[in-house]
Amino acid sequence: MSRARSAARLAAVQALYQQEMEGTPMAVLLHEFHQHRLGATIEDNTFADAEVDFFNDVVKGVDARREEVDALITANLAEGWSLDRLDRPLRQILRAGTYELIARADIPKGSIISEYLDVAHAFYDRKEKGFVNGVLDAIAKTARL
């Protein structure tokens, strides 16, 4: 998978996180990321050039299909767990990965899961990566027949 697409996935998770935290309207959120985050340098950290159309698809797709995405995630959590109980970044990683699994049949499910494990690694240790792998793998089995 290209670095640009990997960067787009990480940026999409960050954008979804920001939207949940601040309630940023979608148009403002996308504009802000296009202008200031994708491929930008912030505090000497250069953000890899992201695949902008792919970023837009994931962020808008999660937003548009949130009920369906959240229902799939919830159905694949351990008994007694709810989406609200998950750490916010973890929730966005699962939402973005789930969206791709149900909406992007052009991308192999193994690639999607592997990419979101890399995104999870940017935020978390091994335990959370295993959790992301388990949930996305279970969703892939039902979403991709």
Secondary structure, DSSP 8 states (H G I E B T S, - for coil): --HHHHHHHHHHHHHHHHHHHH---HHHHHHHHHHHTTT-EETTEE-----HHHHHHHHHHHHHTHHHHHHHHHHTS-TT--GGGS-HHHHHHHHHHHHHHHH-TTS-HHHHHHHHHHHHHHH--HHHHHHHHHHHHHHHHHH--
